[in-house]
Amino acid sequence: MKKNLFSLRGKACAFVSLAAGAMLLASCAQDGYDDDERWDSGVSNTQLVTPGVDEIVITPNVDGTQMTISWPVVYGAGGYDALLTNETTGEVLVDSVFDAISFVVPRTADTNYKLLLTVLGNEEKNNTAGEQVVKDFNTFAVAIATIPENTDLTQYFTDNPVQAQESGDAVYDLVAGGQYTMSGIVDFGDQSVMLRSMAENATITCADGAYFLFGNGAKLQNVNIDFTGNTANGVLTMSDTPNAALSTEALGYKAAGANQDGFVMTNPVLLKNVNVKNLKKSLIYGNKTNWSLTNLIIENCIIQLDNGDNSSCVINLYGASNGLIKDLSVSNSTFYNLQENSSAYFMRYGNSSNAQPNKIFGTGQNATLSITHCTLANTFTGKDMANNLANTNLVTTIMTDNIFYDVYRVYQFVQTNTTRTTTNNYIWWVKTSPQSNDTSRTDSNGNPLCTEADPGFPAMESLAPLDFSAENCGANFTPSGVPADNRAGDPRWLSAN
């Protein structure tokens, strides 16, 4: 990438365009030197020394959306060459030469970064450049512990109960690429827990009856989960003994107009970069308890089901008298089933009337359901995509840039009285029965819910379980034709070939 030289004079500031398309503000208050050379640093005929790793300081701003990268001045320098890379995505963020000794960039949580910094020589002073210094750093929250490889997580958390935190998650690291087992239930109690690898996905192999039980938020990140042979109700199962402090009464929602006696998880539920193999029951399970979620985020996941003989939904709040998800975001993910199933829904609430957000969160409260850039195949072939969702203008439904292949009655996810956005969705039927409502119904702006187009996916009979050792876990749903031309579906498949 071509270098750009940015000269800062006096108090003038320059905005520098990042490779990522964001804006970078070169700090003026900490100039390394003045171009007018109104003073002499006294350093000449010297090989300069680049600031060391410990001298390079990373400082996040108050809300954590940006960070300042700074280093001490090197007198006699001709500038500083900085190359900053997001190691998690492989994106080059900064590739520039600076006269200043700091710059500001956008900060992304849970990301690994690498900075290459070199102090440049100064021909006028006969100073030569210093050696390049490499600083690796990350924006992951600090973990309570790193769990050793080959550990049974059920036994580990029995011996080491989750530590309560005054705020935020109790974070536990898994060794990158490590192998783990679960012999039974892992109970997080009422503390929000993040279980993660910071780089290559760790793999958890679950025995029959193993699952994560949680009572106020849970986060899984950069993990593979093998549920082969498992008969548990859900990967993430909500507690059936809710904390009274999370009731709609205790949280003040009933005083604000709610009319339901239920419980609300105030902390998010997150699955990010999670791959699940041979899931026979639910991904998220409400445990027939009156739970509502404030946030459910599923991002960059591959969920492979092996579910042909039961009614367990992927997102399953059924069996309770009330409960909903206030903010649902499913993005950049793939869901596929190895079997035909005419009994399960993709998403199901317990009661459509009591799933209205104002009945749980109070008067005037809204909900948003968003599925974007996802690929769904065979989930499910004979039952509606959704069931018991609230049909009210208090809900915003966003369904864009998706491919639905052998998915039955997608329109049941997009209730007619909600505020609806449905653009660039494609649907194709093989084992399912075509439904005119999927293509004839429109969103709030007149766009169709879906457009009929064959993505050319493999037949169900040729699909295989995930292979965690292979790229993209061995799955491949690269689309062809119109869906590919319009960049629909899980983005990983658009760049797979």
C-alpha positions, 0 to 999 in steps of 0.5 A, spaced: 500 500 500 502 506 498 505 510 504 502 517 505 506 523 508 502 528 513 506 534 515 503 538 521 505 545 522 503 549 529 496 547 531 494 545 524 490 538 524 490 534 518 484 528 517 487 522 514 483 517 510 484 510 513 484 504 509 478 501 512 474 508 510 474 511 517 477 517 519 483 518 523 485 524 527 493 525 527 494 528 534 497 535 534 498 536 541 504 532 541 508 533 535 514 530 534 518 536 532 516 543 528 517 543 520 520 550 521 526 547 525 526 553 530 529 549 535 535 544 534 534 537 537 541 536 538 541 529 535 545 528 529 550 523 526 546 517 530 542 511 528 535 512 532 532 508 536 524 506 535 520 506 542 520 500 545 513 495 546 512 498 553 513 505 551 507 504 545 501 506 549 494 504 547 488 508 550 481 507 549 476 513 549 471 514 554 465 509 551 471 505 548 469 506 540 476 509 539 483 508 541 489 513 541 496 510 539 502 514 542 509 513 543 514 518 546 518 523 541 524 521 538 529 527 537 532 528 530 527 523 527 524 524 520 517 521 522 514 515 524 512 509 519 506 506 522 502 499 520 496 497 524 493 491 522 486 488 525 489 481 526 482 478 527 479 480 520 486 481 516 484 488 515 490 493 514 487 499 518 493 504 517 499 504 513 502 511 513 508 516 515 506 521 521 510 527 523 506 526 530 507 521 535 500 519 536 494 517 532 486 515 533 483 510 530 476 506 531 476 501 536 473 494 536 471 490 542 474 483 542 479 484 536 487 482 536 491 488 533 498 488 530 502 495 530 509 495 526 512 502 528 519 504 525 522 511 527 525 514 520 531 517 519 533 524 517 538 526 512 539 533 514 541 531 521 545 524 518 540 520 522 539 513 520 532 509 521 531 505 527 529 498 527 522 496 526 518 494 533 512 490 533 507 491 538 501 485 539 495 488 543 488 486 543 481 489 546 478 483 549 476 484 556 480 481 562 479 474 564 478 471 571 482 465 568 484 461 562 482 454 563 487 448 561 486 444 555 483 437 555 479 440 561 472 437 563 468 444 563 462 441 568 467 439 573 471 445 572 465 450 574 463 445 579 470 446 583 471 453 581 464 456 581 463 462 577 465 469 580 460 474 581 462 481 578 460 488 581 459 489 573 460 486 566 461 479 565 465 474 568 470 472 563 473 465 562 478 464 556 479 457 553 486 456 550 486 457 542 485 451 538 484 447 545 480 441 546 475 441 552 469 436 554 462 437 558 460 431 562 454 435 564 450 441 566 455 447 566 451 452 571 453 460 570 448 462 576 445 469 575 452 472 573 453 473 566 459 469 563 463 470 557 466 463 555 471 465 549 477 463 545 481 469 543 483 467 537 482 460 533 476 456 536 476 452 541 472 445 541 467 443 546 465 436 545 458 434 549 456 428 553 449 426 553 445 431 557 450 437 557 448 444 556 450 451 559 445 453 564 444 461 565 440 466 569 442 473 566 446 473 560 451 468 557 456 469 551 460 464 547 465 467 542 470 463 538 468 456 540 466 450 536 461 445 540 460 438 538 453 435 540 453 429 537 449 424 541 446 430 546 439 430 548 439 436 552 434 441 551 438 447 548 446 449 548 444 455 552 438 453 557 435 459 561 434 457 568 428 455 571 429 458 578 429 465 576 432 470 581 426 474 584 430 481 582 429 480 575 422 480 575 418 485 571 415 487 578 422 488 581 425 491 575 420 497 575 417 494 568 410 493 571 410 500 574 411 503 567 405 499 565 407 492 563 401 487 565 405 480 565 408 477 571 415 474 568 422 475 568 427 479 564 435 477 563 438 484 563 444 482 560 445 480 553 445 473 550 451 472 545 453 467 540 459 470 536 464 466 531 460 459 534 460 453 530 455 447 532 455 440 530 449 435 530 444 439 534 438 435 535 434 440 540 434 448 541 440 453 540 436 457 545 431 454 550 427 458 555 426 452 559 418 453 559 419 459 564 417 466 563 423 469 561 424 475 556 431 477 553 433 484 552 438 482 547 440 476 543 445 476 538 447 471 533 453 473 529 458 469 524 456 462 526 454 456 523 449 452 526 448 445 523 442 441 525 441 434 525 433 434 527 428 430 524 424 427 529 422 433 534 419 439 535 425 443 538 426 450 535 432 453 534 430 459 538 425 456 543 421 460 548 415 456 547 412 452 553 411 459 557 405 463 558 409 470 556 416 472 554 419 475 548 426 478 545 426 485 545 432 486 540 434 480 536 440 480 531 442 474 527 447 476 522 452 473 517 450 466 519 448 459 516 443 454 519 442 448 516 439 441 517 441 434 515 434 432 516 427 433 514 423 436 519 415 438 519 415 439 527 419 444 529 419 452 527 426 456 527 423 461 532 417 460 537 414 464 542 409 461 548 403 466 547 403 471 541 399 476 545 403 476 551 409 477 546 407 484 545 413 488 548 409 493 552 406 487 556 413 485 559 417 492 558 412 497 559 408 502 556 411 505 549 416 500 549 418 497 542 422 490 539 426 489 533 427 483 530 433 483 525 435 477 520 440 480 515 445 476 511 444 469 513 443 463 509 438 458 512 437 451 508 432 446 510 430 449 517 425 447 517 421 443 511 414 443 514 413 448 519 413 455 519 419 459 520 416 463 526 410 461 531 406 466 536 410 472 534 406 479 536 403 482 530 403 489 532 406 496 530 410 496 536 415 491 533 420 492 527 422 487 523 428 487 519 429 481 514 434 483 508 440 480 504 438 472 506 437 466 502 432 461 504 432 454 501 427 449 503 424 453 509 417 453 510 412 459 510 418 465 511 412 470 511 410 468 518 416 471 521 414 478 518 408 479 521 403 484 517 402 489 522 409 490 524 414 495 521 417 491 516 423 492 511 425 486 507 429 487 501 434 482 497 431 476 500 431 470 495 427 463 496 427 456 493 423 450 494 425 443 493 422 439 499 417 444 501 411 447 498 411 453 495 407 459 499 405 465 495 405 469 501 413 468 501 413 472 494 407 476 494 407 479 501 410 486 501 414 490 506 412 497 509 415 500 503 412 495 497 418 491 497 417 483 496 418 479 502 422 474 498 424 473 490 424 466 487 431 464 485 435 458 485 441 459 489 444 452 487 445 449 493 447 442 494 441 437 495 439 435 503 442 428 502 449 430 500 450 435 506 454 432 511 456 434 519 461 440 520 468 438 520 471 443 525 478 441 522 476 444 515 476 451 512 469 454 514 468 447 518 467 443 511 460 446 509 459 450 503 453 454 501 456 458 495 450 461 491 449 461 484 445 466 479 441 472 482 442 471 489 450 471 488 449 477 483 446 481 489 450 478 494 445 475 498 446 470 504 452 469 509 458 473 506 463 467 508 460 463 502 460 469 497 468 469 498 469 462 499 471 460 492 
